[in-house]
Amino acid sequence: MPIENERKFVLNEQAVSLEAELGAMQGVARHLLRQAYLDAPGLRIRSLEGEGKTDHVFTYKRTIDGQVVEIETGLSAVDFGRLWTQRKETLVKVRYSWTDGAYHWDVDFFKRDDGSTYFAMAEVEMPEEQSEPPPPPDFLARHLLFVSPALDPRFTSKRIADQAHAARLLTEIRAKGSVSQSVVPSAAKGLAE
């Protein structure tokens, strides 16, 4: 079974310099994602534009016994278009991705219709047996607001697609205080509990 084992880091969505920094880094891929959720739980479609091509993906994702099973398969542009007509929630985000040893990192900038960012979040995909996330790289840690608890449904992309929900999350996180530079190295352990 393909198990997804990831942790999420909420970043300062106002840090536009981070998106520019990621765009200039060697080994970091950039994709524009259009994503929609269908009328059955765990089903989504996604188009990924980048590196001179557009890919379409159909995904089934379900939490079973505390683990996330994720199955993805390619989809033709025609079938993507057909399924797009059946969409419920939708979102657009710019994703920056890279691999660092055993970890795969994605940083997503969720976009409004005008192209501005309303939410920013990093995800680290870890080996299946690992339960604690690694500390974020320094260039992400400078923008860190919060480390999401494992499998916290408030931080799924489907929920973040609701801009009002995303704004409430940021307000709540900021009301509890942001992560200071002095605690960033232990943030993965201290805030994840």
MDAnalysis code that builds the backbone (N, CA, C; Angstrom):
import MDAnalysis as mda
import numpy as np

u = mda.Universe.empty(579, n_residues=193, atom_resindex=np.repeat(np.arange(193), 3), trajectory=True)
u.add_TopologyAttr("name", ["N", "CA", "C"] * 193)
u.add_TopologyAttr("resid", np.arange(1, 194))
u.add_TopologyAttr("resname", ["MET", "PRO", "ILE", "GLU", "ASN", "GLU", "ARG", "LYS", "PHE", "VAL", "LEU", "ASN", "GLU", "GLN", "ALA", "VAL", "SER", "LEU", "GLU", "ALA", "GLU", "LEU", "GLY", "ALA", "MET", "GLN", "GLY", "VAL", "ALA", "ARG", "HIS", "LEU", "LEU", "ARG", "GLN", "ALA", "TYR", "LEU", "ASP", "ALA", "PRO", "GLY", "LEU", "ARG", "ILE", "ARG", "SER", "LEU", "GLU", "GLY", "GLU", "GLY", "LYS", "THR", "ASP", "HIS", "VAL", "PHE", "THR", "TYR", "LYS", "ARG", "THR", "ILE", "ASP", "GLY", "GLN", "VAL", "VAL", "GLU", "ILE", "GLU", "THR", "GLY", "LEU", "SER", "ALA", "VAL", "ASP", "PHE", "GLY", "ARG", "LEU", "TRP", "THR", "GLN", "ARG", "LYS", "GLU", "THR", "LEU", "VAL", "LYS", "VAL", "ARG", "TYR", "SER", "TRP", "THR", "ASP", "GLY", "ALA", "TYR", "HIS", "TRP", "ASP", "VAL", "ASP", "PHE", "PHE", "LYS", "ARG", "ASP", "ASP", "GLY", "SER", "THR", "TYR", "PHE", "ALA", "MET", "ALA", "GLU", "VAL", "GLU", "MET", "PRO", "GLU", "GLU", "GLN", "SER", "GLU", "PRO", "PRO", "PRO", "PRO", "PRO", "ASP", "PHE", "LEU", "ALA", "ARG", "HIS", "LEU", "LEU", "PHE", "VAL", "SER", "PRO", "ALA", "LEU", "ASP", "PRO", "ARG", "PHE", "THR", "SER", "LYS", "ARG", "ILE", "ALA", "ASP", "GLN", "ALA", "HIS", "ALA", "ALA", "ARG", "LEU", "LEU", "THR", "GLU", "ILE", "ARG", "ALA", "LYS", "GLY", "SER", "VAL", "SER", "GLN", "SER", "VAL", "VAL", "PRO", "SER", "ALA", "ALA", "LYS", "GLY", "LEU", "ALA", "GLU"])
u.atoms.positions = np.array([
    [0.839, -1.182, 0.000],
    [0.000, 0.000, 0.000],
    [0.885, 1.247, 0.000],
    [0.607, 2.240, -0.846],
    [1.375, 3.491, -0.807],
    [0.919, 4.355, 0.366],
    [1.772, 4.477, 1.396],
    [1.437, 5.242, 2.588],
    [2.056, 6.626, 2.488],
    [1.249, 7.638, 2.717],
    [1.734, 9.009, 2.754],
    [2.024, 9.352, 4.212],
    [3.251, 9.727, 4.507],
    [3.644, 10.083, 5.863],
    [4.255, 11.480, 5.806],
    [3.427, 12.487, 6.050],
    [3.911, 13.850, 5.915],
    [3.554, 14.679, 7.128],
    [4.279, 15.762, 7.306],
    [3.966, 16.772, 8.322],
    [3.955, 18.126, 7.649],
    [3.160, 19.021, 8.207],
    [2.945, 20.326, 7.582],
    [3.421, 21.450, 8.498],
    [3.973, 22.466, 7.860],
    [4.503, 23.636, 8.546],
    [3.802, 24.868, 7.968],
    [3.060, 25.591, 8.789],
    [2.397, 26.810, 8.322],
    [3.444, 27.921, 8.281],
    [3.482, 28.603, 7.140],
    [4.458, 29.664, 6.921],
    [3.754, 31.009, 6.844],
    [4.521, 32.062, 7.012],
    [3.987, 33.410, 6.892],
    [3.617, 33.667, 5.440],
    [2.340, 33.816, 5.173],
    [1.860, 34.005, 3.800],
    [2.247, 35.372, 3.249],
    [2.678, 36.278, 4.107],
    [3.082, 37.610, 3.674],
    [4.557, 37.663, 3.273],
    [5.265, 36.572, 3.418],
    [6.691, 36.527, 3.104],
    [6.887, 36.259, 1.611],
    [6.590, 37.258, 0.795],
    [6.697, 37.085, -0.658],
    [8.140, 36.827, -1.085],
    [9.086, 37.236, -0.263],
    [10.492, 36.991, -0.594],
    [10.799, 35.493, -0.632],
    [10.092, 34.701, 0.150],
    [10.338, 33.259, 0.166],
    [10.021, 32.636, -1.185],
    [8.921, 33.031, -1.797],
    [8.567, 32.470, -3.099],
    [9.635, 32.818, -4.138],
    [10.123, 34.036, -4.113],
    [11.187, 34.440, -5.042],
    [12.478, 33.676, -4.753],
    [12.785, 33.486, -3.482],
    [13.996, 32.744, -3.097],
    [13.926, 31.299, -3.582],
    [12.775, 30.654, -3.385],
    [12.611, 29.269, -3.835],
    [12.713, 29.179, -5.356],
    [12.148, 30.163, -6.047],
    [12.184, 30.164, -7.506],
    [13.586, 30.279, -8.073],
    [14.504, 30.846, -7.295],
    [15.881, 31.031, -7.754],
    [16.815, 29.899, -7.332],
    [16.333, 28.964, -6.507],
    [17.200, 27.900, -5.987],
    [17.413, 26.790, -7.009],
    [18.641, 26.304, -7.086],
    [18.965, 25.157, -7.929],
    [18.309, 23.896, -7.347],
    [17.791, 23.035, -8.220],
    [17.221, 21.767, -7.784],
    [15.804, 21.854, -7.241],
    [15.196, 23.035, -7.311],
    [13.828, 23.214, -6.834],
    [12.917, 23.365, -8.045],
    [11.933, 22.467, -8.159],
    [10.985, 22.508, -9.278],
    [9.795, 23.395, -8.900],
    [9.269, 24.129, -9.868],
    [8.101, 24.986, -9.662],
    [6.965, 24.487, -10.542],
    [5.769, 24.350, -9.949],
    [4.579, 23.957, -10.693],
    [3.399, 24.824, -10.274],
    [2.563, 25.140, -11.241],
    [1.278, 25.768, -10.971],
    [0.260, 24.638, -10.912],
    [-0.443, 24.528, -9.799],
    [-1.429, 23.463, -9.617],
    [-2.827, 24.039, -9.617],
    [-3.697, 23.427, -10.414],
    [-5.141, 23.632, -10.324],
    [-5.680, 22.327, -9.786],
    [-6.436, 22.411, -8.711],
    [-6.867, 21.195, -8.035],
    [-8.345, 21.291, -7.713],
    [-9.049, 20.174, -7.854],
    [-10.474, 20.135, -7.533],
    [-10.796, 18.844, -6.804],
    [-11.738, 18.950, -5.911],
    [-12.227, 17.798, -5.153],
    [-13.570, 17.406, -5.718],
    [-13.765, 16.105, -5.880],
    [-14.993, 15.590, -6.475],
    [-16.008, 15.281, -5.381],
    [-17.175, 14.793, -5.778],
    [-18.274, 14.631, -4.830],
    [-18.190, 13.392, -3.951],
    [-17.148, 12.601, -4.068],
    [-16.966, 11.435, -3.206],
    [-15.745, 11.670, -2.324],
    [-15.783, 11.256, -1.073],
    [-14.661, 11.493, -0.162],
    [-13.346, 10.914, -0.698],
    [-12.284, 11.711, -0.571],
    [-10.947, 11.240, -0.930],
    [-10.597, 11.318, -2.399],
    [-11.477, 11.841, -3.250],
    [-11.196, 11.903, -4.682],
    [-10.865, 13.327, -5.103],
    [-9.752, 13.462, -5.836],
    [-9.391, 14.778, -6.352],
    [-8.736, 14.629, -7.711],
    [-8.745, 15.731, -8.461],
    [-8.026, 15.808, -9.721],
    [-7.113, 17.019, -9.652],
    [-6.027, 16.959, -10.400],
    [-5.040, 18.029, -10.329],
    [-4.350, 18.169, -11.676],
    [-4.130, 19.411, -12.092],
    [-3.247, 19.666, -13.221],
    [-2.005, 20.338, -12.674],
    [-0.850, 19.932, -13.203],
    [0.442, 20.474, -12.782],
    [1.132, 21.047, -14.003],
    [1.276, 22.358, -14.027],
    [1.948, 23.024, -15.136],
    [3.345, 23.423, -14.691],
    [4.336, 22.956, -15.433],
    [5.710, 23.318, -15.117],
    [6.676, 22.564, -15.989],
    [7.876, 23.113, -16.083],
    [8.934, 22.488, -16.872],
    [8.490, 22.244, -18.309],
    [7.672, 23.162, -18.850],
    [7.253, 23.101, -20.239],
    [6.177, 22.094, -20.573],
    [5.501, 21.561, -19.571],
    [4.440, 20.587, -19.854],
    [3.346, 20.686, -18.800],
    [2.215, 20.051, -19.082],
    [1.106, 19.965, -18.135],
    [0.749, 18.507, -17.943],
    [0.753, 18.071, -16.698],
    [0.332, 16.718, -16.350],
    [-1.000, 16.792, -15.621],
    [-1.791, 15.732, -15.754],
    [-3.081, 15.638, -15.066],
    [-3.065, 14.367, -14.231],
    [-3.580, 14.470, -13.007],
    [-3.500, 13.355, -12.058],
    [-4.843, 13.175, -11.370],
    [-5.227, 11.923, -11.197],
    [-6.399, 11.533, -10.421],
    [-5.881, 10.873, -9.150],
    [-6.426, 11.279, -7.986],
    [-5.936, 10.772, -6.703],
    [-7.084, 10.268, -5.846],
    [-6.830, 9.135, -5.208],
    [-7.685, 8.614, -4.147],
    [-6.857, 8.662, -2.877],
    [-7.400, 9.286, -1.837],
    [-6.662, 9.461, -0.590],
    [-7.601, 9.167, 0.569],
    [-7.174, 8.308, 1.483],
    [-8.033, 7.925, 2.601],
    [-7.169, 7.584, 3.814],
    [-7.594, 8.051, 4.997],
    [-6.920, 7.700, 6.247],
    [-7.518, 6.397, 6.753],
    [-6.642, 5.410, 6.970],
    [-7.062, 4.091, 7.449],
    [-6.132, 3.697, 8.586],
    [-6.699, 3.435, 9.743],
    [-5.924, 3.023, 10.913],
    [-4.754, 3.969, 11.194],
    [-5.023, 5.280, 11.109],
    [-4.016, 6.270, 11.433],
    [-2.940, 6.481, 10.384],
    [-3.101, 5.874, 9.215],
    [-2.158, 6.066, 8.120],
    [-2.932, 6.518, 6.887],
    [-2.274, 7.349, 6.074],
    [-2.920, 7.869, 4.874],
    [-2.495, 7.030, 3.673],
    [-3.479, 6.391, 3.048],
    [-3.250, 5.651, 1.809],
    [-3.512, 6.620, 0.668],
    [-2.541, 6.756, -0.246],
    [-2.691, 7.663, -1.374],
    [-2.333, 6.917, -2.655],
    [-3.283, 6.892, -3.579],
    [-3.078, 6.230, -4.863],
    [-3.287, 7.282, -5.951],
    [-2.272, 7.466, -6.794],
    [-2.350, 8.443, -7.871],
    [-2.123, 7.750, -9.207],
    [-2.821, 8.270, -10.199],
    [-2.635, 7.756, -11.553],
    [-2.784, 8.912, -12.541],
    [-2.109, 8.785, -13.671],
    [-2.210, 9.805, -14.702],
    [-3.611, 9.869, -15.285],
    [-3.924, 11.019, -15.855],
    [-5.245, 11.273, -16.395],
    [-5.060, 12.063, -17.682],
    [-5.840, 11.759, -18.707],
    [-5.735, 12.537, -19.949],
    [-6.318, 13.930, -19.741],
    [-5.904, 14.870, -20.569],
    [-6.436, 16.229, -20.500],
    [-7.944, 16.232, -20.750],
    [-8.404, 15.360, -21.639],
    [-9.840, 15.275, -21.935],
    [-10.608, 14.798, -20.704],
    [-10.126, 13.733, -20.057],
    [-10.817, 13.239, -18.859],
    [-10.728, 14.232, -17.709],
    [-9.593, 14.925, -17.594],
    [-9.472, 15.974, -16.573],
    [-10.556, 17.026, -16.802],
    [-10.714, 17.460, -18.030],
    [-11.736, 18.457, -18.360],
    [-13.136, 17.971, -18.032],
    [-13.408, 16.718, -18.321],
    [-14.732, 16.158, -18.009],
    [-14.970, 16.160, -16.500],
    [-13.977, 15.680, -15.743],
    [-14.131, 15.616, -14.288],
    [-14.174, 17.007, -13.669],
    [-13.488, 17.979, -14.281],
    [-13.499, 19.347, -13.764],
    [-14.921, 19.890, -13.692],
    [-15.792, 19.442, -14.589],
    [-17.181, 19.906, -14.569],
    [-17.942, 19.363, -13.356],
    [-17.388, 18.358, -12.677],
    [-18.040, 17.738, -11.519],
    [-17.412, 18.184, -10.193],
    [-16.563, 19.190, -10.251],
    [-15.796, 19.615, -9.078],
    [-16.690, 20.232, -8.003],
    [-16.195, 20.138, -6.776],
    [-16.819, 20.819, -5.626],
    [-15.849, 21.937, -5.217],
    [-14.994, 21.701, -4.248],
    [-14.002, 22.694, -3.847],
    [-12.881, 22.736, -4.881],
    [-12.341, 23.940, -5.111],
    [-11.211, 24.089, -6.026],
    [-10.167, 24.995, -5.386],
    [-8.957, 24.881, -5.890],
    [-7.895, 25.765, -5.429],
    [-6.843, 25.894, -6.513],
    [-6.066, 26.962, -6.379],
    [-4.899, 27.184, -7.227],
    [-3.748, 27.459, -6.281],
    [-2.634, 26.798, -6.535],
    [-1.453, 27.061, -5.723],
    [-0.201, 26.904, -6.570],
    [0.828, 27.600, -6.153],
    [2.144, 27.442, -6.767],
    [2.954, 26.584, -5.801],
    [3.540, 25.524, -6.334],
    [4.283, 24.568, -5.507],
    [5.748, 24.552, -5.918],
    [6.599, 24.593, -4.917],
    [8.042, 24.432, -5.088],
    [8.429, 23.130, -4.402],
    [9.162, 22.252, -5.110],
    [9.468, 20.905, -4.606],
    [10.940, 20.576, -4.766],
    [11.453, 19.820, -3.821],
    [12.819, 19.304, -3.901],
    [12.965, 18.111, -2.966],
    [14.006, 17.338, -3.185],
    [14.327, 16.201, -2.334],
    [15.618, 16.501, -1.595],
    [15.622, 16.168, -0.314],
    [16.791, 16.364, 0.547],
    [17.010, 15.075, 1.322],
    [17.886, 14.209, 0.805],
    [18.131, 12.918, 1.443],
    [16.878, 12.059, 1.427],
    [16.450, 11.621, 2.611],
    [15.265, 10.756, 2.730],
    [13.961, 11.536, 2.687],
    [14.036, 12.863, 2.592],
    [12.849, 13.702, 2.692],
    [12.514, 14.369, 1.360],
    [11.202, 14.483, 1.107],
    [10.725, 15.263, -0.039],
    [9.958, 16.452, 0.523],
    [10.322, 17.650, 0.098],
    [9.704, 18.878, 0.570],
    [8.868, 19.514, -0.530],
    [7.696, 20.027, -0.152],
    [6.856, 20.851, -1.012],
    [6.519, 22.106, -0.228],
    [6.577, 23.251, -0.896],
    [6.090, 24.493, -0.308],
    [4.993, 25.007, -1.229],
    [3.806, 25.149, -0.665],
    [2.633, 25.583, -1.429],
    [2.238, 27.002, -1.051],
    [2.029, 27.825, -2.083],
    [1.510, 29.172, -1.921],
    [0.105, 29.168, -2.508],
    [-0.907, 29.186, -1.651],
    [-2.308, 29.158, -2.073],
    [-2.675, 30.542, -2.582],
    [-3.264, 30.598, -3.773],
    [-3.467, 31.864, -4.469],
    [-4.933, 32.269, -4.554],
    [-5.161, 33.571, -4.418],
    [-6.462, 34.168, -4.701],
    [-6.585, 34.333, -6.212],
    [-7.756, 34.733, -6.673],
    [-7.969, 34.947, -8.101],
    [-7.042, 36.009, -8.679],
    [-6.625, 36.979, -7.854],
    [-5.737, 38.039, -8.341],
    [-4.259, 37.640, -8.320],
    [-3.972, 36.399, -7.906],
    [-2.596, 35.902, -7.888],
    [-1.859, 36.131, -6.586],
    [-2.464, 36.854, -5.646],
    [-1.811, 37.064, -4.351],
    [-1.949, 35.801, -3.491],
    [-1.063, 35.658, -2.536],
    [-1.044, 34.484, -1.658],
    [-1.895, 34.737, -0.424],
    [-2.778, 33.784, -0.088],
    [-3.573, 33.910, 1.133],
    [-3.158, 32.904, 2.200],
    [-2.357, 31.898, 1.835],
    [-1.888, 30.905, 2.808],
    [-0.635, 30.268, 2.234],
    [0.337, 29.987, 3.090],
    [1.570, 29.317, 2.650],
    [1.875, 28.189, 3.627],
    [2.227, 27.038, 3.066],
    [2.465, 25.868, 3.903],
    [3.529, 24.980, 3.263],
    [4.423, 24.491, 4.097],
    [5.416, 23.514, 3.652],
    [4.985, 22.141, 4.147],
    [5.317, 21.119, 3.374],
    [5.065, 19.732, 3.770],
    [6.361, 18.963, 3.587],
    [6.620, 18.068, 4.510],
    [7.755, 17.172, 4.349],
    [7.217, 15.748, 4.323],
    [7.566, 15.024, 3.291],
    [7.206, 13.601, 3.161],
    [8.364, 12.816, 3.773],
    [8.033, 11.988, 4.762],
    [9.044, 11.262, 5.530],
    [8.948, 9.764, 5.251],
    [10.015, 9.018, 5.588],
    [9.903, 7.562, 5.515],
    [8.730, 7.082, 6.377],
    [8.093, 6.011, 5.955],
    [6.871, 5.524, 6.599],
    [7.023, 5.304, 8.102],
    [8.174, 4.829, 8.544],
    [8.360, 4.484, 9.951],
    [8.686, 5.693, 10.832],
    [8.925, 6.857, 10.258],
    [9.321, 8.039, 11.027],
    [8.091, 8.774, 11.540],
    [8.106, 9.153, 12.832],
    [6.953, 9.849, 13.391],
    [7.208, 11.337, 13.649],
    [8.437, 11.721, 13.905],
    [8.758, 13.126, 14.159],
    [9.350, 13.756, 12.903],
    [8.881, 14.939, 12.536],
    [9.424, 15.578, 11.335],
    [10.816, 16.148, 11.591],
    [11.601, 16.271, 10.530],
    [12.888, 16.927, 10.683],
    [12.660, 18.430, 10.851],
    [13.638, 19.144, 11.413],
    [13.488, 20.599, 11.449],
    [13.465, 21.133, 10.018],
    [12.698, 22.183, 9.781],
    [12.688, 22.748, 8.427],
    [14.036, 23.387, 8.106],
    [14.394, 23.434, 6.822],
    [15.637, 24.124, 6.449],
    [15.583, 25.581, 6.924],
    [16.744, 26.162, 7.156],
    [16.819, 27.532, 7.685],
    [16.001, 28.532, 6.883],
    [16.036, 28.410, 5.544],
    [15.312, 29.388, 4.728],
    [13.798, 29.278, 4.907],
    [13.296, 28.107, 5.343],
    [11.874, 27.980, 5.687],
    [11.630, 28.363, 7.139],
    [12.551, 27.990, 8.007],
    [12.385, 28.247, 9.439],
    [12.215, 29.732, 9.727],
    [12.823, 30.576, 8.931],
    [12.689, 32.028, 9.123],
    [11.243, 32.492, 8.945],
    [10.430, 31.711, 8.246],
    [9.049, 32.084, 7.945],
    [8.025, 31.224, 8.689],
    [8.499, 30.369, 9.583],
    [7.645, 29.398, 10.268],
    [6.723, 30.059, 11.281],
    [5.426, 29.742, 11.190],
    [4.447, 30.197, 12.171],
    [3.998, 29.071, 13.092],
    [3.888, 27.834, 12.540],
    [3.271, 26.754, 13.315],
    [3.584, 25.414, 12.669],
    [3.792, 24.390, 13.487],
    [3.930, 23.020, 12.996],
    [2.617, 22.311, 13.279],
    [1.957, 21.845, 12.231],
    [0.663, 21.202, 12.371],
    [0.807, 19.828, 13.027],
    [-0.093, 19.500, 13.941],
    [-0.091, 18.131, 14.471],
    [-0.341, 17.124, 13.342],
    [0.191, 15.937, 13.478],
    [0.021, 14.898, 12.459],
    [-1.464, 14.653, 12.195],
    [-1.814, 14.558, 10.924],
    [-3.166, 14.231, 10.457],
    [-4.235, 15.218, 10.928],
    [-3.854, 16.442, 11.256],
    [-4.824, 17.450, 11.687],
    [-5.648, 17.871, 10.469],
    [-6.953, 17.592, 10.448],
    [-7.764, 17.862, 9.260],
    [-7.923, 19.345, 8.943],
    [-7.627, 20.224, 9.884],
    [-7.742, 21.664, 9.619],
    [-6.731, 22.136, 8.580],
    [-5.673, 21.340, 8.356],
    [-4.585, 21.777, 7.494],
    [-4.518, 21.024, 6.166],
    [-5.598, 20.347, 5.792],
    [-5.614, 19.697, 4.485],
    [-5.813, 20.764, 3.408],
    [-5.303, 20.514, 2.228],
    [-5.491, 21.466, 1.128],
    [-6.971, 21.687, 0.849],
    [-7.769, 20.647, 0.999],
    [-9.206, 20.791, 0.765],
    [-9.809, 21.825, 1.710],
    [-9.401, 21.813, 2.972],
    [-9.902, 22.800, 3.930],
    [-9.307, 24.179, 3.669],
    [-8.021, 24.225, 3.294],
    [-7.354, 25.498, 3.028],
    [-7.919, 26.149, 1.760],
    [-8.537, 25.360, 0.883],
    [-9.190, 25.923, -0.302],
    [-10.274, 26.915, 0.092],
    [-10.855, 26.743, 1.267],
    [-11.831, 27.686, 1.811],
    [-11.039, 28.847, 2.422],
    [-11.014, 29.980, 1.727],
    [-10.185, 31.104, 2.156],
    [-10.602, 31.651, 3.519],
    [-11.876, 31.577, 3.851],
    [-12.331, 32.027, 5.172],
    [-11.765, 31.119, 6.261],
    [-11.765, 29.806, 6.017],
    [-11.172, 28.864, 6.974],
    [-9.688, 29.149, 7.144],
    [-8.986, 29.371, 6.029],
    [-7.550, 29.655, 6.084],
    [-7.287, 30.921, 6.892],
    [-8.095, 31.954, 6.697],
    [-7.923, 33.207, 7.445],
    [-8.150, 32.984, 8.940],
    [-9.166, 32.176, 9.294],
    [-9.415, 31.867, 10.714],
    [-8.236, 31.121, 11.324],
    [-7.664, 30.165, 10.586],
    [-6.496, 29.430, 11.081],
    [-5.332, 30.376, 11.361],
    [-5.046, 31.260, 10.423],
    [-3.934, 32.192, 10.606],
    [-4.186, 33.107, 11.800],
    [-5.411, 33.569, 11.963],
    [-5.748, 34.420, 13.106],
    [-5.514, 33.668, 14.410],
    [-5.963, 32.410, 14.463],
    [-5.791, 31.581, 15.660],
    [-4.312, 31.333, 15.951],
    [-3.557, 31.015, 14.927],
    [-2.123, 30.757, 15.110],
    [-1.418, 32.018, 15.606],
    [-1.729, 33.137, 14.995],
    [-1.077, 34.395, 15.394],
    [-1.499, 34.824, 16.802],
    [-2.726, 34.529, 17.217],
    [-3.191, 34.880, 18.561],
    [-2.437, 34.108, 19.630],
    [-2.000, 32.900, 19.286],
    [-1.251, 32.073, 20.241],
    [0.233, 32.404, 20.227],
    [0.639, 33.272, 19.295],
    [2.046, 33.651, 19.205],
    [2.737, 32.903, 18.090],
    [3.626, 33.588, 17.410],
    [4.376, 32.949, 16.333],
    [5.625, 32.297, 16.901],
    [6.277, 31.512, 16.074],
    [7.482, 30.809, 16.477],
    [8.639, 31.786, 16.400],
    [9.340, 31.989, 17.501],
    [10.487, 32.898, 17.486],
    [11.713, 32.172, 16.952],
    [12.683, 32.923, 16.485],
    [13.915, 32.339, 15.938],
    [14.601, 31.431, 16.950],
    [14.525, 31.763, 18.227],
    [15.259, 30.997, 19.229],
    [14.710, 29.588, 19.431],
    [13.455, 29.335, 19.047],
    [12.898, 28.001, 19.250],
    [12.737, 27.223, 17.953],
    [13.147, 27.791, 16.838],
    [12.940, 27.112, 15.564],
    [13.587, 25.729, 15.512],
    [14.845, 25.518, 15.954],
    [15.429, 24.179, 15.838],
    [14.631, 23.105, 16.572],
    [13.946, 23.445, 17.648],
    [13.158, 22.440, 18.371],
    [11.685, 22.514, 18.012],
    [11.337, 23.326, 17.024],
    [9.930, 23.531, 16.689],
    [9.238, 22.249, 16.314],
    [9.919, 21.373, 15.581],
    [9.287, 20.140, 15.122],
    [8.854, 19.292, 16.308],
    [9.636, 19.288, 17.379],
    [9.275, 18.493, 18.532],
    [8.287, 19.236, 19.438],
    [8.600, 20.467, 19.784],
    [7.813, 21.207, 20.757],
    [6.420, 21.574, 20.295],
    [6.260, 22.007, 19.061],
    [4.956, 22.462, 18.612],
    [4.093, 21.350, 18.058],
    [4.683, 20.228, 17.727],
    [3.906, 19.145, 17.126],
    [3.112, 18.366, 18.147],
    [3.408, 18.533, 19.421],
    [2.725, 17.757, 20.443],
    [1.349, 18.287, 20.753],
])
